[in-house]
Amino acid sequence: MDLIKAGIGISKTIRNVGRLQEIVMVFARHGFDEFITKNTTNKIPNFVLPKSKKTITEELADKSEKDWNQVLGFRLRKCFEELGPAFIKFGQLLSSRDDLFHPSFLEEMRMLRDKVKPVEFEDVRSSIERAVGKKVEEAFSSFQKEAIGTASIGVVYKAVLHDGTPVVIKVRRPGIEKEIETDFSILMFLAIQAERVSKELKYLGISRVVNDFALTLHRELNFHVEALNCERLRKNIEKHDDQKMYYIPKVFKEYSTEDVLVIEELIGIPFSDNEAILSRKSEVIPKMEYGVRLFLKTFLKDGFFHADLHGGNFFYLEDGKIGLIDFGLMGSLSKSGRHHFIAIIYAILSYNYENLVYEFLDVAEYETIPDTDALIRDVRESLSPFVGLSVKQTNFSDLLAVVLSTLKKHQIYLPREWYIIFRALITLDGVGKQLGIDLNIFGILEGDIEEIIESTFSKDELLEEAAWAARDLTSTMRVLPRHIKWFLRDFAKKGYAIEVKNTGYEKEFNAAVGAITFTGFALVASVMFFSGIFIIGAKDISHWSQIPTGSWIMWSMGILLFSSGIASLRR
């Protein structure tokens, strides 16, 4: 990698050159020395690179693709564990990107564990007391000063409020912001340099992954964001949970800040305790299936959902409800994005490969326009093993992994928010597998798809979409002449010229232009006609005079636009 050139100005890009040297030396010691040595690290004074016992090239000789990815993942994992919190978090983020990396590489990244020094209570006492506004001994009736959890970002304690409510207190690790800021700047620097010399890494969008990592970490470092997430999800769950099966703990805002979160402790059995949960399997199965429906409701109705649904974040509570914890990683999707999601699921369920590809292309990221015919053909071939299976026999995670792998093959990647959705569903499916439960996500989606479509594309939403479409059209028509004038003025100033030749196809050309213009007018006119119908709604109308004025206006506009379209054909 072209990591360290004198002309790059590292001191301006990286504030802590000493830390950069430490990072480079760790990578060199774990087998990456040959890549670093090739790229002018000797230009840094007094920089001596350690030699690894066995370089990656030597180890990769005559190995398969799976072994290659496993070797790379293993060595990177060792580097990340040695380099500390920011790199461990980055590796954990990579472990969730099934759309980018080989399974054997991901397996290594999933083995990453937080290896951090314990924090003494006295080192965080001042943070807690600033948040609660008084001494720890005064704010709580009891406080357990031995941490019940220590992670790279924070430390977790248990306490009891004076009213007897048991709480969990999350405190940000002292100095972690500065440490992560330094390491993030170095990570981004390394990613950009790597992309400059590797087409493969550029296609994978490593710098984009690092940016996603920064966004995720920034939110996790701010416990005020987690408190807001918890409150928002709590309200959404209460709104949609008709059977009152799920519970979100209460946040004590008066005691919470950016670096301290005081939240109600959930008393129950974590789903990570397989044996205890399996002993209650008959009770858990219907509640988890209901949970899938609840997840889809909160996501499709509100566009907001819990994105880290692994077993450690589920609790089977004493009153039989299921509780959720850890609201640092949440997902959201716009209304138009949710419409695309429904269309994608419907296309998968109906094996409509063409629509599936077009829907993905509408939301995906790619540098060059892909060959859609080849993509449709590959999607059809990759999904052929699932054809003929019943919905219950079709595994959601496996099918989704195949689709994402096919997109990756064509260098098409989903934006972060989309991958978070699919990852959340895959993780939720994994909780079921871990407990020997088939959550049958596709079966639930198939059974609810009509209701989902009906509720998502409601009359009010369609009217709103029609209004925005009309507004966009009006706005475009208003600014288009101005932009054409600016373009022509700039065109004339720069002395460009266009050579026009008479080829004898003027009639055909004019007919094509007229057809395109007519299609545009007809589409907008149809929106107006349908809007007029929706304004009537379910009203019982026995005479034309009872039709609302809004409907007449919409229909008149539709007729006017349609007439303009017909006129364009006659020109």
VENZIMO-V906619 format. One record per pair of residues at least 24 apart in sequence whose C-alpha atoms are under 10 Angstrom apart, sorted by sequence separation. I is the first residue (numbers start at 1). J is the second residue. D is the distance in whole Angstrom. If there is no record, write none. Layout:
I&J&D / I&J&D
//
This chain:
25&49&6 / 26&50&9 / 28&52&6 / 29&53&8 / 30&54&8 / 31&55&4 / 32&56&7 / 88&112&7 / 89&113&9 / 121&145&6 / 138&162&9 / 140&164&9 / 141&165&10 / 142&166&9 / 143&167&10 / 152&176&8 / 153&177&9 / 187&211&10 / 227&251&6 / 305&329&9 / 306&330&5 / 307&331&5 / 352&376&10 / 353&377&8 / 379&403&7 / 382&406&7 / 529&553&10 / 530&554&8 / 531&555&8 / 532&556&10 / 24&49&8 / 25&50&6 / 27&52&9 / 29&54&9 / 30&55&8 / 31&56&5 / 32&57&9 / 87&112&10 / 88&113&7 / 89&114&8 / 120&145&9 / 121&146&7 / 140&165&10 / 141&166&10 / 143&168&10 / 185&210&10 / 226&251&10 / 227&252&9 / 228&253&9 / 305&330&6 / 306&331&6 / 307&332&9 / 337&362&10 / 353&378&10 / 354&379&9 / 378&403&9 / 379&404&10 / 381&406&10 / 397&422&9 / 400&425&10 / 401&426&9 / 528&553&9 / 529&554&6 / 530&555&9 / 21&47&8 / 24&50&10 / 25&51&9 / 26&52&10 / 29&55&9 / 30&56&8 / 31&57&8 / 88&114&7 / 120&146&8 / 121&147&8 / 140&166&10 / 143&169&10 / 184&210&8 / 188&214&9 / 227&253&8 / 304&330&7 / 305&331&5 / 306&332&9 / 337&363&8 / 353&379&7 / 354&380&9 / 379&405&10 / 380&406&10 / 396&422&10 / 397&423&9 / 400&426&8 / 528&554&5 / 529&555&5 / 532&558&9 / 21&48&9 / 28&55&9 / 31&58&9 / 88&115&9 / 119&146&10 / 120&147&9 / 140&167&10 / 153&180&9 / 184&211&9 / 187&214&10 / 304&331&6 / 305&332&6 / 336&363&10 / 353&380&6 / 379&406&6 / 527&554&9 / 528&555&6 / 529&556&9 / 531&558&10 / 21&49&9 / 31&59&9 / 73&101&10 / 77&105&10 / 85&113&10 / 119&147&8 / 303&331&8 / 304&332&4 / 305&333&9 / 352&380&9 / 353&381&10 / 378&406&7 / 379&407&8 / 397&425&8 / 398&426&9 / 526&554&10 / 527&555&10 / 528&556&9 / 529&557&8 / 530&558&9 / 73&102&10 / 76&105&9 / 80&109&9 / 85&114&7 / 118&147&9 / 184&213&9 / 185&214&10 / 224&253&9 / 227&256&8 / 303&332&5 / 304&333&7 / 351&380&8 / 378&407&9 / 396&425&9 / 397&426&5 / 525&554&9 / 526&555&9 / 528&557&7 / 529&558&6 / 74&104&9 / 78&108&10 / 84&114&8 / 85&115&8 / 184&214&7 / 227&257&9 / 302&332&8 / 303&333&5 / 304&334&9 / 353&383&9 / 376&406&10 / 396&426&7 / 397&427&9 / 525&555&8 / 528&558&5 / 529&559&8 / 1&32&10 / 73&104&8 / 74&105&8 / 77&108&7 / 78&109&10 / 81&112&7 / 84&115&7 / 85&116&7 / 118&149&9 / 119&150&8 / 124&155&9 / 227&258&9 / 291&322&9 / 302&333&9 / 303&334&6 / 375&406&8 / 378&409&9 / 397&428&10 / 525&556&9 / 527&558&8 / 528&559&9 / 3&35&10 / 4&36&9 / 69&101&9 / 70&102&9 / 72&104&9 / 73&105&5 / 74&106&10 / 76&108&9 / 77&109&6 / 80&112&8 / 81&113&8 / 84&116&7 / 118&150&7 / 119&151&10 / 224&256&7 / 225&257&9 / 226&258&9 / 284&316&8 / 299&331&9 / 300&332&10 / 302&334&9 / 303&335&7 / 351&383&9 / 375&407&8 / 378&410&9 / 397&429&7 / 525&557&7 / 526&558&7 / 1&34&10 / 2&35&9 / 3&36&7 / 4&37&10 / 69&102&7 / 70&103&9 / 71&104&9 / 72&105&7 / 73&106&7 / 74&107&9 / 75&108&9 / 76&109&8 / 77&110&9 / 80&113&10 / 81&114&8 / 82&115&9 / 117&150&8 / 118&151&9 / 181&214&9 / 184&217&10 / 223&256&8 / 224&257&6 / 225&258&8 / 227&260&10 / 230&263&9 / 283&316&10 / 287&320&9 / 299&332&8 / 300&333&9 / 302&335&9 / 351&384&10 / 396&429&8 / 397&430&8 / 524&557&9 / 525&558&4 / 526&559&9 / 528&561&9 / 1&35&6 / 2&36&8 / 3&37&10 / 5&39&8 / 6&40&9 / 68&102&10 / 69&103&8 / 70&104&5 / 71&105&8 / 73&107&8 / 74&108&6 / 77&111&8 / 78&112&9 / 81&115&7 / 116&150&8 / 117&151&9 / 118&152&10 / 121&155&9 / 180&214&9 / 223&257&7 / 224&258&5 / 227&261&7 / 287&321&8 / 288&322&9 / 299&333&8 / 300&334&10 / 301&335&9 / 303&337&9 / 375&409&9 / 395&429&9 / 524&558&7 / 525&559&7 / 1&36&6 / 2&37&10 / 3&38&10 / 4&39&7 / 5&40&6 / 6&41&9 / 69&104&6 / 70&105&5 / 73&108&5 / 74&109&8 / 77&112&7 / 81&116&9 / 115&150&9 / 116&151&7 / 117&152&9 / 119&154&9 / 120&155&10 / 222&257&8 / 223&258&5 / 224&259&8 / 226&261&8 / 227&262&9 / 287&322&8 / 300&335&8 / 303&338&7 / 348&383&9 / 351&386&10 / 375&410&7 / 523&558&9 / 525&560&8 / 526&561&9 / 1&37&9 / 2&38&8 / 3&39&7 / 4&40&6 / 5&41&7 / 6&42&10 / 66&102&7 / 68&104&9 / 69&105&5 / 70&106&8 / 72&108&9 / 73&109&6 / 77&113&10 / 114&150&8 / 115&151&8 / 116&152&6 / 119&155&7 / 121&157&9 / 222&258&5 / 223&259&6 / 224&260&8 / 225&261&10 / 227&263&8 / 280&316&9 / 284&320&9 / 302&338&10 / 351&387&8 / 374&410&9 / 522&558&8 / 525&561&6 / 526&562&9 / 1&38&8 / 2&39&5 / 3&40&8 / 4&41&6 / 5&42&9 / 6&43&6 / 65&102&9 / 66&103&8 / 67&104&8 / 68&105&9 / 69&106&9 / 70&107&8 / 71&108&9 / 73&110&10 / 74&111&9 / 114&151&6 / 115&152&7 / 116&153&9 / 118&155&9 / 180&217&9 / 181&218&10 / 221&258&8 / 222&259&6 / 223&260&6 / 224&261&7 / 274&311&9 / 283&320&8 / 284&321&9 / 300&337&10 / 301&338&9 / 370&407&10 / 521&558&9 / 522&559&9 / 524&561&7 / 525&562&6 / 1&39&6 / 2&40&7 / 3&41&7 / 4&42&9 / 5&43&7 / 6&44&8 / 66&104&6 / 67&105&9 / 69&107&10 / 70&108&7 / 73&111&10 / 74&112&10 / 113&151&9 / 114&152&6 / 180&218&9 / 220&258&10 / 221&259&7 / 222&260&9 / 223&261&6 / 272&310&8 / 273&311&8 / 277&315&9 / 284&322&9 / 300&338&6 / 372&410&10 / 523&561&9 / 524&562&8 / 525&563&9 / 1&40&9 / 2&41&9 / 4&43&8 / 5&44&8 / 65&104&9 / 66&105&8 / 69&108&9 / 70&109&10 / 113&152&9 / 114&153&9 / 219&258&10 / 221&260&10 / 222&261&9 / 223&262&9 / 271&310&8 / 272&311&5 / 273&312&8 / 277&316&8 / 299&338&8 / 300&339&9 / 371&410&8 / 521&560&9 / 522&561&7 / 523&562&9 / 525&564&10 / 1&41&10 / 4&44&8 / 32&72&10 / 177&217&10 / 271&311&5 / 272&312&5 / 276&316&10 / 370&410&7 / 521&561&6 / 522&562&5 / 525&565&9 / 31&72&9 / 128&169&9 / 177&218&9 / 180&221&10 / 246&287&9 / 270&311&7 / 271&312&6 / 272&313&8 / 300&341&9 / 369&410&10 / 370&411&8 / 520&561&9 / 521&562&6 / 522&563&9 / 128&170&9 / 245&287&7 / 246&288&10 / 270&312&6 / 271&313&8 / 272&314&8 / 273&315&10 / 300&342&9 / 349&391&8 / 368&410&10 / 369&411&10 / 370&412&8 / 520&562&9 / 521&563&9 / 522&564&9 / 523&565&10 / 32&75&9 / 128&171&7 / 245&288&10 / 269&312&10 / 270&313&7 / 271&314&5 / 272&315&9 / 364&407&9 / 368&411&9 / 369&412&9 / 395&438&9 / 396&439&10 / 518&561&9 / 519&562&9 / 521&564&7 / 522&565&7 / 30&74&10 / 31&75&7 / 32&76&9 / 127&171&7 / 128&172&10 / 177&221&8 / 243&287&10 / 246&290&10 / 270&314&6 / 271&315&6 / 366&410&9 / 367&411&8 / 368&412&9 / 395&439&10 / 396&440&8 / 397&441&9 / 518&562&8 / 521&565&5 / 522&566&9 / 30&75&6 / 31&76&9 / 127&172&8 / 176&221&9 / 177&222&10 / 245&290&8 / 246&291&8 / 269&314&8 / 270&315&4 / 271&316&7 / 366&411&6 / 367&412&8 / 393&438&10 / 395&440&7 / 396&441&6 / 397&442&10 / 518&563&9 / 520&565&8 / 521&566&9 / 29&75&10 / 30&76&8 / 125&171&9 / 127&173&10 / 245&291&8 / 268&314&9 / 269&315&5 / 270&316&6 / 357&403&10 / 361&407&9 / 365&411&9 / 366&412&5 / 367&413&10 / 392&438&9 / 394&440&8 / 395&441&8 / 396&442&6 / 518&564&8 / 519&565&7 / 30&77&10 / 124&171&7 / 127&174&9 / 243&290&9 / 268&315&6 / 269&316&5 / 270&317&9 / 356&403&10 / 360&407&9 / 365&412&6 / 366&413&7 / 392&439&9 / 393&440&8 / 394&441&9 / 395&442&8 / 396&443&9 / 517&564&9 / 518&565&4 / 519&566&10 / 521&568&9 / 27&75&8 / 30&78&7 / 31&79&10 / 124&172&8 / 172&220&10 / 173&221&9 / 246&294&9 / 266&314&10 / 267&315&8 / 268&316&5 / 269&317&7 / 364&412&6 / 365&413&5 / 366&414&9 / 392&440&6 / 394&442&7 / 395&443&10 / 517&565&6 / 518&566&6 / 27&76&8 / 30&79&7 / 124&173&8 / 172&221&7 / 241&290&9 / 245&294&10 / 266&315&7 / 267&316&8 / 268&317&4 / 269&318&8 / 364&413&6 / 365&414&6 / 391&440&8 / 392&441&9 / 393&442&9 / 394&443&9 / 516&565&9 / 517&566&9 / 518&567&8 / 29&79&9 / 123&173&9 / 124&174&7 / 171&221&10 / 172&222&9 / 241&291&9 / 266&316&9 / 267&317&6 / 268&318&6 / 357&407&9 / 363&413&9 / 364&414&5 / 365&415&7 / 391&441&9 / 392&442&7 / 393&443&9 / 515&565&9 / 517&567&10 / 518&568&6 / 27&78&9 / 28&79&9 / 123&174&7 / 172&223&8 / 266&317&7 / 267&318&7 / 268&319&9 / 271&322&10 / 348&399&9 / 361&412&8 / 363&414&7 / 364&415&6 / 391&442&6 / 392&443&6 / 473&524&9 / 514&565&8 / 515&566&9 / 517&568&7 / 518&569&7 / 26&78&9 / 27&79&6 / 171&223&9 / 241&293&10 / 242&294&9 / 266&318&9 / 267&319&10 / 268&320&9 / 270&322&10 / 348&400&9 / 360&412&9 / 361&413&9 / 363&415&8 / 364&416&10 / 390&442&10 / 391&443&5 / 392&444&9 / 514&566&9 / 516&568&9 / 517&569&8 / 26&79&6 / 27&80&9 / 170&223&8 / 240&293&10 / 241&294&7 / 268&321&9 / 269&322&10 / 270&323&9 / 360&413&9 / 361&414&9 / 390&443&9 / 391&444&9 / 514&567&9 / 515&568&8 / 516&569&9 / 25&79&10 / 26&80&9 / 119&173&8 / 240&294&7 / 241&295&10 / 268&322&9 / 269&323&10 / 270&324&10 / 360&414&8 / 364&418&9 / 391&445&10 / 470&524&8 / 514&568&5 / 515&569&6 / 24&79&10 / 27&82&10 / 118&173&10 / 119&174&9 / 240&295&9 / 268&323&8 / 348&403&10 / 363&418&8 / 391&446&8 / 469&524&8 / 470&525&10 / 513&568&9 / 514&569&5 / 23&79&8 / 26&82&8 / 27&83&9 / 241&297&9 / 266&322&10 / 267&323&9 / 513&569&9 / 514&570&8 / 23&80&10 / 26&83&8 / 237&294&8 / 240&297&7 / 241&298&9 / 266&323&7 / 470&527&9 / 511&568&9 / 512&569&9 / 514&571&7 / 236&294&10 / 237&295&9 / 239&297&10 / 240&298&7 / 266&324&8 / 466&524&9 / 469&527&9 / 470&528&9 / 510&568&10 / 511&569&7 / 23&82&9 / 239&298&9 / 266&325&8 / 469&528&10 / 510&569&9 / 511&570&9 / 23&83&7 / 237&297&9 / 265&325&9 / 466&526&10 / 467&527&9 / 510&570&10 / 511&571&9 / 22&83&9 / 236&297&9 / 237&298&7 / 240&301&9 / 264&325&10 / 466&527&6 / 467&528&9 / 510&571&8 / 236&298&6 / 263&325&10 / 465&527&9 / 466&528&7 / 89&152&8 / 236&299&9 / 19&83&10 / 88&152&8 / 89&153&9 / 153&217&9 / 463&527&9 / 466&530&9 / 467&531&9 / 233&298&8 / 236&301&9 / 462&527&9 / 463&528&9 / 466&531&7 / 85&151&8 / 86&152&8 / 154&220&10 / 236&302&8 / 465&531&10 / 85&152&5 / 86&153&9 / 153&220&8 / 154&221&8 / 463&530&9 / 464&531&9 / 84&152&8 / 85&153&7 / 153&221&7 / 236&304&9 / 237&305&10 / 246&314&10 / 247&315&9 / 462&530&9 / 463&531&6 / 154&223&10 / 233&302&10 / 236&305&9 / 246&315&10 / 247&316&10 / 462&531&8 / 463&532&9 / 246&316&10 / 247&317&9 / 233&304&8 / 246&317&10 / 460&531&10 / 463&534&7 / 232&304&9 / 233&305&7 / 459&531&9 / 462&534&8 / 463&535&8 / 232&305&10 / 233&306&8 / 245&319&10 / 246&320&9 / 247&321&7 / 248&322&9 / 249&323&8 / 459&533&10 / 460&534&8 / 229&304&9 / 245&320&8 / 246&321&6 / 247&322&6 / 248&323&6 / 249&324&7 / 459&534&6 / 460&535&9 / 229&305&9 / 230&306&9 / 245&321&5 / 246&322&5 / 247&323&5 / 248&324&6 / 249&325&7 / 458&534&10 / 459&535&8 / 229&306&9 / 244&321&8 / 245&322&6 / 246&323&6 / 247&324&7 / 248&325&7 / 249&326&10 / 341&418&9 / 244&322&10 / 245&323&9 / 246&324&8 / 247&325&9 / 248&326&10 / 459&537&8 / 248&327&10 / 337&417&10 / 338&418&10 / 341&421&9 / 337&418&9 / 167&249&10 / 167&250&9 / 168&251&10 / 334&417&10 / 167&251&9 / 333&417&7 / 167&252&9 / 171&256&10 / 174&259&9 / 331&416&9 / 332&417&7 / 333&418&8 / 169&255&10 / 170&256&9 / 171&257&10 / 172&258&8 / 173&259&8 / 331&417&6 / 332&418&9 / 169&256&9 / 171&258&9 / 172&259&5 / 173&260&10 / 330&417&10 / 331&418&9 / 333&420&10 / 171&259&6 / 172&260&6 / 331&419&10 / 332&420&9 / 333&421&9 / 170&259&8 / 171&260&5 / 172&261&9 / 331&420&6 / 332&421&8 / 86&176&9 / 170&260&6 / 171&261&7 / 234&324&10 / 330&420&8 / 331&421&7 / 85&176&8 / 86&177&10 / 89&180&10 / 169&260&7 / 170&261&5 / 171&262&9 / 329&420&9 / 330&421&10 / 169&261&6 / 170&262&7 / 86&179&8 / 87&180&9 / 168&261&8 / 169&262&5 / 170&263&8 / 331&424&9 / 349&442&8 / 85&179&9 / 86&180&5 / 90&184&9 / 167&261&10 / 168&262&6 / 169&263&7 / 230&324&10 / 233&327&9 / 330&424&10 / 348&442&9 / 349&443&10 / 84&179&9 / 85&180&7 / 86&181&9 / 167&262&7 / 168&263&5 / 169&264&9 / 230&325&9 / 84&180&9 / 86&182&9 / 87&183&8 / 167&263&5 / 168&264&6 / 169&265&9 / 230&326&8 / 231&327&10 / 349&445&9 / 350&446&10 / 86&183&6 / 87&184&9 / 90&187&9 / 166&263&9 / 167&264&4 / 168&265&5 / 229&326&10 / 230&327&6 / 233&330&9 / 345&442&9 / 349&446&7 / 85&183&9 / 86&184&7 / 165&263&10 / 166&264&6 / 167&265&5 / 168&266&9 / 229&327&6 / 230&328&9 / 84&183&9 / 165&264&7 / 166&265&6 / 167&266&8 / 227&326&10 / 228&327&9 / 229&328&7 / 346&445&9 / 83&183&9 / 87&187&8 / 165&265&8 / 166&266&8 / 226&326&8 / 227&327&8 / 228&328&10 / 229&329&9 / 230&330&9 / 345&445&8 / 346&446&8 / 349&449&10 / 86&187&9 / 166&267&9 / 226&327&5 / 227&328&8 / 229&330&7 / 345&446&9 / 225&327&9 / 226&328&5 / 229&331&10 / 100&203&10 / 101&204&9 / 159&262&9 / 161&264&10 / 225&328&7 / 226&329&8 / 342&445&10 / 346&449&7 / 100&204&6 / 156&260&10 / 158&262&10 / 160&264&9 / 223&327&9 / 224&328&10 / 225&329&10 / 226&330&9 / 345&449&9 / 346&450&10 / 99&204&9 / 100&205&9 / 154&259&9 / 155&260&10 / 156&261&9 / 157&262&10 / 158&263&10 / 159&264&10 / 160&265&9 / 223&328&8 / 100&206&10 / 154&260&9 / 156&262&10 / 158&264&10 / 159&265&9 / 222&328&9 / 343&449&10 / 158&265&8 / 220&327&9 / 221&328&9 / 342&449&8 / 346&453&10 / 220&328&5 / 100&209&10 / 219&328&7 / 220&329&7 / 218&328&10 / 219&329&8 / 307&417&10 / 342&452&8 / 343&453&9 / 217&328&9 / 219&330&10 / 342&453&7 / 94&206&10 / 97&209&9 / 216&328&8 / 217&329&9 / 308&420&9 / 216&329&7 / 307&420&6 / 308&421&10 / 216&330&9 / 306&420&10 / 307&421&7 / 309&423&9 / 310&424&9 / 339&453&9 / 342&456&9 / 94&209&8 / 305&420&10 / 306&421&9 / 307&422&9 / 308&423&8 / 309&424&6 / 93&209&8 / 94&210&9 / 139&255&9 / 305&421&8 / 307&423&8 / 308&424&6 / 309&425&8 / 310&426&10 / 311&427&9 / 93&210&9 / 304&421&10 / 307&424&5 / 308&425&10 / 309&426&9 / 310&427&6 / 311&428&8 / 314&431&9 / 339&456&8 / 306&424&8 / 307&425&8 / 309&427&6 / 310&428&6 / 338&456&9 / 339&457&8 / 90&209&9 / 93&212&9 / 94&213&9 / 305&424&9 / 308&427&7 / 309&428&6 / 310&429&9 / 311&430&9 / 312&431&9 / 90&210&8 / 93&213&7 / 307&427&9 / 308&428&9 / 309&429&9 / 310&430&8 / 311&431&6 / 92&213&10 / 132&253&10 / 133&254&9 / 307&428&9 / 309&430&9 / 310&431&6 / 311&432&9 / 335&456&9 / 90&212&10 / 91&213&10 / 131&253&10 / 132&254&7 / 133&255&8 / 299&421&9 / 309&431&8 / 310&432&10 / 90&213&6 / 93&216&9 / 131&254&8 / 132&255&5 / 311&434&8 / 89&213&8 / 90&214&9 / 93&217&10 / 131&255&5 / 132&256&7 / 310&434&10 / 311&435&9 / 89&214&10 / 130&255&9 / 131&256&6 / 132&257&9 / 90&216&10 / 129&255&9 / 130&256&10 / 131&257&6 / 335&461&10 / 86&213&9 / 89&216&10 / 90&217&9 / 128&255&8 / 130&257&9 / 131&258&9 / 86&214&10 / 89&217&8 / 128&256&9 / 131&259&8 / 132&260&9 / 128&257&9 / 130&259&10 / 131&260&7 / 295&424&10 / 296&425&9 / 336&465&10 / 127&257&9 / 130&260&9 / 131&261&9 / 132&262&9 / 295&425&9 / 86&217&9 / 128&259&8 / 129&260&10 / 131&262&9 / 127&259&7 / 128&260&6 / 127&260&7 / 128&261&9 / 292&425&8 / 295&428&10 / 128&262&9 / 124&260&10 / 292&428&8 / 291&428&9 / 292&429&9 / 288&428&9 / 288&429&10 / 288&431&9 / 289&432&9 / 288&432&8 / 285&432&8 / 292&439&8 / 284&432&10 / 289&437&9 / 291&439&10 / 292&440&9 / 293&441&9 / 296&444&10 / 288&437&9 / 289&438&9 / 290&439&9 / 292&441&7 / 296&445&9 / 285&435&9 / 288&438&10 / 289&439&6 / 284&435&10 / 285&436&10 / 288&439&7 / 289&440&8 / 293&444&7 / 301&452&9 / 285&437&7 / 289&441&8 / 292&444&8 / 293&445&8 / 296&448&10 / 300&452&8 / 284&437&9 / 285&438&9 / 286&439&9 / 292&445&9 / 300&453&10 / 281&435&8 / 285&439&8 / 290&444&9 / 301&455&8 / 281&436&9 / 289&444&8 / 293&448&8 / 297&452&8 / 300&455&9 / 301&456&7 / 278&434&10 / 281&437&8 / 296&452&9 / 300&456&7 / 278&435&6 / 277&435&8 / 278&436&8 / 272&431&9 / 278&437&9 / 23&183&9 / 271&431&8 / 274&434&8 / 275&435&9 / 271&432&10 / 274&435&6 / 20&182&9 / 272&434&9 / 273&435&9 / 274&436&10 / 19&182&8 / 20&183&8 / 23&186&9 / 203&366&9 / 271&434&9 / 272&435&9 / 19&183&8 / 23&187&10 / 203&367&8 / 271&435&8 / 17&182&10 / 20&185&10 / 15&181&10 / 16&182&7 / 20&186&7 / 24&190&10 / 15&182&7 / 16&183&9 / 19&186&9 / 20&187&9 / 14&182&8 / 15&183&10 / 14&183&9 / 16&185&9 / 17&186&9 / 20&189&10 / 14&184&10 / 15&185&8 / 16&186&9 / 20&190&10 / 14&185&6 / 15&186&9 / 13&185&8 / 14&186&6 / 13&186&8 / 14&187&10 / 14&188&10 / 13&188&10 / 14&189&8 / 10&186&10 / 13&189&7 / 10&189&9 / 3&189&8 / 4&190&9 / 3&190&6 / 2&190&9 / 3&191&9 / 1&190&8 / 3&192&9 / 4&193&9 / 1&191&9 / 2&192&10 / 3&193&6 / 1&192&10 / 2&193&6 / 3&194&8 / 1&193&6 / 2&194&7 / 1&194&5 / 2&195&10 / 1&195&9 / 2&196&8 / 3&197&10 / 1&196&8 / 2&197&7 / 1&197&7 / 1&198&8 / 212&415&10 / 204&408&9 / 212&416&7 / 203&408&9 / 212&417&10 / 204&411&8 / 208&415&10 / 209&416&9 / 203&411&7 / 204&412&9 / 205&413&9 / 208&416&9 / 203&412&9 / 204&413&8 / 203&413&9 / 200&411&10 / 99&400&10 / 99&401&7 / 98&401&7 / 99&402&9 / 102&405&9 / 99&403&9 / 100&404&9 / 101&405&9 / 99&404&5 / 100&405&8 / 98&404&8 / 99&405&6 / 98&405&8 / 99&406&9 / 100&407&10 / 101&408&9 / 99&407&8 / 100&408&7 / 99&408&6 / 100&409&10 / 98&408&10 / 99&409&10 / 100&411&10 / 99&412&10 / 100&413&8 / 99&413&7 / 100&414&10 / 99&414&8 / 97&416&10 / 99&419&8 / 98&419&9 / 97&419&8 / 96&419&9 / 97&420&9 / 96&420&9 / 99&423&10 / 98&423&9 / 97&423&8 / 96&423&7 / 96&424&10 / 96&427&10
//
